[in-house]
Amino acid sequence: MKIITSIAEWRSIRSQLRNRSIGFVPTMGYLHAGHLSLFQQAKQESDIVIGSIFVNPLQFGVNEDFSTYPRDLERDVKWLEEMDVDYVFAPSVEEMYPSPISTLVSVKNITEMLCGASRPGHFDGVATVVLKLFQIIQPDFAYFGLKDAQQVAVINQMVYDLNVPVQIRPCPILREKDGLAMSSRNVYLSAEERDEATILYKTLQWAKEQIEAGLRDTERLEKGLLEQLKNSPLANVDYAEIRHYPDLQKKKQIEGQVLIALAVRIGKTRLIDNVILEIK
């Protein structure tokens, strides 16, 4: 496995791989099994697999955790070596943004609710860095976890609107044995908070059961989500919403493909989780 830190170096390598399919897994590092599942899928579908490790400052707002976001490049590299990943692109902030950036990619409509409502500018930062990475890496396939289903919807829309020649591969959420969605931010949780964090998965399971039992009223089910989350004294709810997916529009009746999405602070740690259901 080769570690690349400069754009110019990767472009030189990429020019020699024209007849090989490239699978790309963009990450912010501090990898866990959820990330590794993306690499596993990439290895099944691509001749060459490259992952990026870059904590993108553009997608962090004021008072968010950019400076303290967990980082351990040495550990991440070791894990990817063991998986026989071909390349790791690990640029510095200065390499990605050598001067203050004047161009931002803004995807409308689907970024103004859910995480977009509470994190203004977040998805502009995500779309901008992902498009930059696509321009640099020039992959055939790109792999994203559905734990951030809104992010997947945003990237799909950007790729469609701008005719970016890459196929997006959404990958399922990986969970701990007790249901907690795997996340780099889980390391922030104390032992007590870690126990309380399972309320997200329990609430999603409750909602799934209600829908399977025939409940179709969106407002009623959203009120139920909030009531379920009250079972955790440490849970501070950012949102608990049901949206049609992937356009993220609100409907009175639950039908078609729907996203049940939660964002909850457990202590100081903001966790997101979701389930996507097909309702006939």
MOKAGI-V96360 format. One record per residue. N is the residue number from 1. RES is the residue in one letter. SS is DSSP state (~ for helix, > for strand, _ for the rest). PHI is phi in whole degrees, -180 to 180 (* if undefined). PSI is psi in whole degrees, -180 to 180 (none if undefined). Layout:
n->N res->RES ss->SS phi->PHI psi->PSI
n->N res->RES ss->SS phi->PHI psi->PSI
//
This chain:
n->1 res->M ss->_ phi->* psi->138
n->2 res->K ss->> phi->-114 psi->136
n->3 res->I ss->> phi->-97 psi->125
n->4 res->I ss->> phi->-112 psi->131
n->5 res->T ss->_ phi->-117 psi->-9
n->6 res->S ss->_ phi->-121 psi->146
n->7 res->I ss->~ phi->-64 psi->-42
n->8 res->A ss->~ phi->-61 psi->-40
n->9 res->E ss->~ phi->-64 psi->-45
n->10 res->W ss->~ phi->-65 psi->-41
n->11 res->R ss->~ phi->-62 psi->-34
n->12 res->S ss->~ phi->-65 psi->-42
n->13 res->I ss->~ phi->-68 psi->-44
n->14 res->R ss->~ phi->-60 psi->-34
n->15 res->S ss->_ phi->-65 psi->-20
n->16 res->Q ss->_ phi->-94 psi->0
n->17 res->L ss->_ phi->-116 psi->28
n->18 res->R ss->_ phi->-62 psi->-29
n->19 res->N ss->_ phi->-99 psi->12
n->20 res->R ss->_ phi->-115 psi->139
n->21 res->S ss->_ phi->-78 psi->138
n->22 res->I ss->> phi->-113 psi->122
n->23 res->G ss->> phi->-103 psi->132
n->24 res->F ss->> phi->-124 psi->131
n->25 res->V ss->> phi->-121 psi->101
n->26 res->P ss->> phi->-81 psi->131
n->27 res->T ss->> phi->-139 psi->167
n->28 res->M ss->_ phi->-104 psi->16
n->29 res->G ss->_ phi->80 psi->-167
n->30 res->Y ss->_ phi->49 psi->60
n->31 res->L ss->_ phi->-68 psi->151
n->32 res->H ss->_ phi->-135 psi->-177
n->33 res->A ss->~ phi->-61 psi->-29
n->34 res->G ss->~ phi->-62 psi->-45
n->35 res->H ss->~ phi->-61 psi->-45
n->36 res->L ss->~ phi->-63 psi->-30
n->37 res->S ss->~ phi->-66 psi->-31
n->38 res->L ss->~ phi->-67 psi->-43
n->39 res->F ss->~ phi->-64 psi->-37
n->40 res->Q ss->~ phi->-63 psi->-43
n->41 res->Q ss->~ phi->-67 psi->-40
n->42 res->A ss->~ phi->-60 psi->-41
n->43 res->K ss->~ phi->-65 psi->-30
n->44 res->Q ss->~ phi->-73 psi->-26
n->45 res->E ss->~ phi->-112 psi->-10
n->46 res->S ss->_ phi->-129 psi->150
n->47 res->D ss->_ phi->-72 psi->-41
n->48 res->I ss->> phi->-125 psi->135
n->49 res->V ss->> phi->-118 psi->129
n->50 res->I ss->> phi->-128 psi->137
n->51 res->G ss->> phi->-116 psi->149
n->52 res->S ss->> phi->-111 psi->146
n->53 res->I ss->> phi->-126 psi->106
n->54 res->F ss->_ phi->-156 psi->118
n->55 res->V ss->_ phi->-85 psi->109
n->56 res->N ss->_ phi->-86 psi->111
n->57 res->P ss->~ phi->-66 psi->-23
n->58 res->L ss->~ phi->-66 psi->-24
n->59 res->Q ss->~ phi->-97 psi->6
n->60 res->F ss->_ phi->-103 psi->132
n->61 res->G ss->_ phi->-89 psi->-179
n->62 res->V ss->_ phi->-61 psi->135
n->63 res->N ss->_ phi->69 psi->13
n->64 res->E ss->_ phi->-91 psi->-179
n->65 res->D ss->_ phi->-98 psi->37
n->66 res->F ss->_ phi->-59 psi->-48
n->67 res->S ss->_ phi->-70 psi->-27
n->68 res->T ss->_ phi->-106 psi->1
n->69 res->Y ss->_ phi->-56 psi->134
n->70 res->P ss->_ phi->-63 psi->133
n->71 res->R ss->_ phi->-136 psi->137
n->72 res->D ss->_ phi->-160 psi->79
n->73 res->L ss->~ phi->-62 psi->-40
n->74 res->E ss->~ phi->-60 psi->-45
n->75 res->R ss->~ phi->-63 psi->-46
n->76 res->D ss->~ phi->-61 psi->-45
n->77 res->V ss->~ phi->-61 psi->-41
n->78 res->K ss->~ phi->-61 psi->-44
n->79 res->W ss->~ phi->-61 psi->-43
n->80 res->L ss->~ phi->-72 psi->-32
n->81 res->E ss->~ phi->-62 psi->-43
n->82 res->E ss->~ phi->-65 psi->-26
n->83 res->M ss->_ phi->-88 psi->-1
n->84 res->D ss->_ phi->62 psi->37
n->85 res->V ss->_ phi->-69 psi->144
n->86 res->D ss->_ phi->-80 psi->-44
n->87 res->Y ss->> phi->-141 psi->150
n->88 res->V ss->> phi->-125 psi->125
n->89 res->F ss->> phi->-99 psi->111
n->90 res->A ss->_ phi->-128 psi->74
n->91 res->P ss->_ phi->-79 psi->160
n->92 res->S ss->_ phi->-81 psi->167
n->93 res->V ss->~ phi->-61 psi->-38
n->94 res->E ss->~ phi->-66 psi->-32
n->95 res->E ss->~ phi->-70 psi->-40
n->96 res->M ss->~ phi->-78 psi->-35
n->97 res->Y ss->_ phi->-131 psi->76
n->98 res->P ss->_ phi->-66 psi->-19
n->99 res->S ss->_ phi->-146 psi->162
n->100 res->P ss->_ phi->-53 psi->130
n->101 res->I ss->_ phi->-77 psi->137
n->102 res->S ss->_ phi->-107 psi->-10
n->103 res->T ss->_ phi->-118 psi->126
n->104 res->L ss->_ phi->-123 psi->144
n->105 res->V ss->_ phi->-95 psi->123
n->106 res->S ss->_ phi->-123 psi->115
n->107 res->V ss->_ phi->-96 psi->122
n->108 res->K ss->_ phi->-86 psi->170
n->109 res->N ss->_ phi->70 psi->-57
n->110 res->I ss->_ phi->-87 psi->3
n->111 res->T ss->_ phi->-108 psi->3
n->112 res->E ss->_ phi->-99 psi->1
n->113 res->M ss->_ phi->-126 psi->-179
n->114 res->L ss->_ phi->52 psi->-125
n->115 res->C ss->~ phi->-65 psi->-28
n->116 res->G ss->~ phi->-66 psi->-30
n->117 res->A ss->~ phi->-72 psi->-38
n->118 res->S ss->~ phi->-96 psi->-10
n->119 res->R ss->_ phi->-129 psi->72
n->120 res->P ss->_ phi->-57 psi->133
n->121 res->G ss->_ phi->85 psi->-10
n->122 res->H ss->~ phi->-58 psi->-49
n->123 res->F ss->~ phi->-75 psi->-22
n->124 res->D ss->~ phi->-62 psi->-42
n->125 res->G ss->~ phi->-66 psi->-40
n->126 res->V ss->~ phi->-65 psi->-51
n->127 res->A ss->~ phi->-62 psi->-39
n->128 res->T ss->~ phi->-65 psi->-48
n->129 res->V ss->~ phi->-70 psi->-36
n->130 res->V ss->~ phi->-66 psi->-42
n->131 res->L ss->~ phi->-64 psi->-41
n->132 res->K ss->~ phi->-59 psi->-45
n->133 res->L ss->~ phi->-65 psi->-40
n->134 res->F ss->~ phi->-62 psi->-39
n->135 res->Q ss->~ phi->-66 psi->-37
n->136 res->I ss->~ phi->-76 psi->-53
n->137 res->I ss->~ phi->-76 psi->-36
n->138 res->Q ss->_ phi->54 psi->58
n->139 res->P ss->_ phi->-82 psi->163
n->140 res->D ss->_ phi->-89 psi->-35
n->141 res->F ss->> phi->-132 psi->145
n->142 res->A ss->> phi->-133 psi->138
n->143 res->Y ss->> phi->-115 psi->128
n->144 res->F ss->> phi->-135 psi->140
n->145 res->G ss->> phi->-79 psi->143
n->146 res->L ss->~ phi->-80 psi->3
n->147 res->K ss->~ phi->-59 psi->-36
n->148 res->D ss->~ phi->-104 psi->78
n->149 res->A ss->~ phi->-66 psi->-33
n->150 res->Q ss->~ phi->-65 psi->-41
n->151 res->Q ss->~ phi->-60 psi->-43
n->152 res->V ss->~ phi->-61 psi->-42
n->153 res->A ss->~ phi->-63 psi->-41
n->154 res->V ss->~ phi->-64 psi->-45
n->155 res->I ss->~ phi->-67 psi->-41
n->156 res->N ss->~ phi->-60 psi->-42
n->157 res->Q ss->~ phi->-66 psi->-43
n->158 res->M ss->~ phi->-61 psi->-46
n->159 res->V ss->~ phi->-62 psi->-41
n->160 res->Y ss->~ phi->-67 psi->-49
n->161 res->D ss->~ phi->-65 psi->-38
n->162 res->L ss->_ phi->-101 psi->8
n->163 res->N ss->_ phi->53 psi->44
n->164 res->V ss->_ phi->-75 psi->126
n->165 res->P ss->_ phi->-80 psi->65
n->166 res->V ss->_ phi->-143 psi->143
n->167 res->Q ss->> phi->-97 psi->124
n->168 res->I ss->> phi->-86 psi->130
n->169 res->R ss->> phi->-114 psi->98
n->170 res->P ss->> phi->-71 psi->139
n->171 res->C ss->> phi->-124 psi->145
n->172 res->P ss->_ phi->-66 psi->157
n->173 res->I ss->_ phi->-69 psi->135
n->174 res->L ss->_ phi->-100 psi->141
n->175 res->R ss->> phi->-127 psi->155
n->176 res->E ss->_ phi->-71 psi->171
n->177 res->K ss->_ phi->-59 psi->-30
n->178 res->D ss->_ phi->-92 psi->8
n->179 res->G ss->_ phi->100 psi->-15
n->180 res->L ss->_ phi->-62 psi->129
n->181 res->A ss->> phi->-65 psi->134
n->182 res->M ss->_ phi->-66 psi->136
n->183 res->S ss->_ phi->-156 psi->145
n->184 res->S ss->~ phi->-62 psi->-29
n->185 res->R ss->~ phi->-77 psi->-10
n->186 res->N ss->~ phi->-61 psi->-24
n->187 res->V ss->~ phi->-66 psi->-18
n->188 res->Y ss->~ phi->-72 psi->-21
n->189 res->L ss->_ phi->-76 psi->135
n->190 res->S ss->_ phi->-73 psi->173
n->191 res->A ss->~ phi->-60 psi->-43
n->192 res->E ss->~ phi->-67 psi->-43
n->193 res->E ss->~ phi->-65 psi->-37
n->194 res->R ss->~ phi->-60 psi->-42
n->195 res->D ss->~ phi->-64 psi->-42
n->196 res->E ss->~ phi->-70 psi->-26
n->197 res->A ss->_ phi->-65 psi->-19
n->198 res->T ss->_ phi->-67 psi->-9
n->199 res->I ss->~ phi->-61 psi->-29
n->200 res->L ss->~ phi->-64 psi->-50
n->201 res->Y ss->~ phi->-65 psi->-41
n->202 res->K ss->~ phi->-61 psi->-39
n->203 res->T ss->~ phi->-68 psi->-41
n->204 res->L ss->~ phi->-65 psi->-40
n->205 res->Q ss->~ phi->-65 psi->-40
n->206 res->W ss->~ phi->-60 psi->-45
n->207 res->A ss->~ phi->-63 psi->-42
n->208 res->K ss->~ phi->-61 psi->-42
n->209 res->E ss->~ phi->-65 psi->-39
n->210 res->Q ss->~ phi->-64 psi->-42
n->211 res->I ss->~ phi->-67 psi->-42
n->212 res->E ss->~ phi->-64 psi->-27
n->213 res->A ss->_ phi->-82 psi->-5
n->214 res->G ss->_ phi->114 psi->-2
n->215 res->L ss->_ phi->-70 psi->130
n->216 res->R ss->_ phi->-129 psi->-2
n->217 res->D ss->> phi->-84 psi->116
n->218 res->T ss->~ phi->-62 psi->-48
n->219 res->E ss->~ phi->-62 psi->-42
n->220 res->R ss->~ phi->-64 psi->-42
n->221 res->L ss->~ phi->-71 psi->-37
n->222 res->E ss->~ phi->-64 psi->-39
n->223 res->K ss->~ phi->-62 psi->-38
n->224 res->G ss->~ phi->-65 psi->-37
n->225 res->L ss->~ phi->-59 psi->-46
n->226 res->L ss->~ phi->-64 psi->-39
n->227 res->E ss->~ phi->-65 psi->-40
n->228 res->Q ss->~ phi->-64 psi->-41
n->229 res->L ss->~ phi->-67 psi->-23
n->230 res->K ss->_ phi->-67 psi->-14
n->231 res->N ss->_ phi->-68 psi->-14
n->232 res->S ss->_ phi->-106 psi->119
n->233 res->P ss->_ phi->-67 psi->-17
n->234 res->L ss->_ phi->-96 psi->-5
n->235 res->A ss->> phi->-84 psi->121
n->236 res->N ss->> phi->-113 psi->109
n->237 res->V ss->> phi->-80 psi->127
n->238 res->D ss->> phi->-85 psi->-55
n->239 res->Y ss->> phi->-153 psi->156
n->240 res->A ss->> phi->-145 psi->99
n->241 res->E ss->> phi->-136 psi->159
n->242 res->I ss->> phi->-121 psi->126
n->243 res->R ss->> phi->-134 psi->148
n->244 res->H ss->> phi->-65 psi->144
n->245 res->Y ss->_ phi->-125 psi->134
n->246 res->P ss->_ phi->-102 psi->5
n->247 res->D ss->_ phi->-79 psi->-10
n->248 res->L ss->_ phi->61 psi->26
n->249 res->Q ss->_ phi->-82 psi->152
n->250 res->K ss->_ phi->-90 psi->134
n->251 res->K ss->_ phi->-127 psi->147
n->252 res->K ss->_ phi->-67 psi->-37
n->253 res->Q ss->> phi->-110 psi->140
n->254 res->I ss->_ phi->-79 psi->115
n->255 res->E ss->_ phi->-157 psi->159
n->256 res->G ss->> phi->70 psi->-148
n->257 res->Q ss->> phi->-90 psi->120
n->258 res->V ss->> phi->-123 psi->149
n->259 res->L ss->> phi->-109 psi->122
n->260 res->I ss->> phi->-103 psi->113
n->261 res->A ss->> phi->-124 psi->138
n->262 res->L ss->> phi->-127 psi->143
n->263 res->A ss->> phi->-135 psi->121
n->264 res->V ss->> phi->-139 psi->135
n->265 res->R ss->> phi->-91 psi->125
n->266 res->I ss->> phi->-109 psi->106
n->267 res->G ss->_ phi->67 psi->-125
n->268 res->K ss->_ phi->-97 psi->0
n->269 res->T ss->> phi->-98 psi->124
n->270 res->R ss->> phi->-91 psi->120
n->271 res->L ss->> phi->-115 psi->143
n->272 res->I ss->> phi->-121 psi->153
n->273 res->D ss->> phi->-161 psi->163
n->274 res->N ss->> phi->-164 psi->170
n->275 res->V ss->> phi->-141 psi->141
n->276 res->I ss->> phi->-111 psi->126
n->277 res->L ss->> phi->-123 psi->147
n->278 res->E ss->> phi->-104 psi->114
n->279 res->I ss->> phi->-105 psi->121
n->280 res->K ss->_ phi->-93 psi->none
//
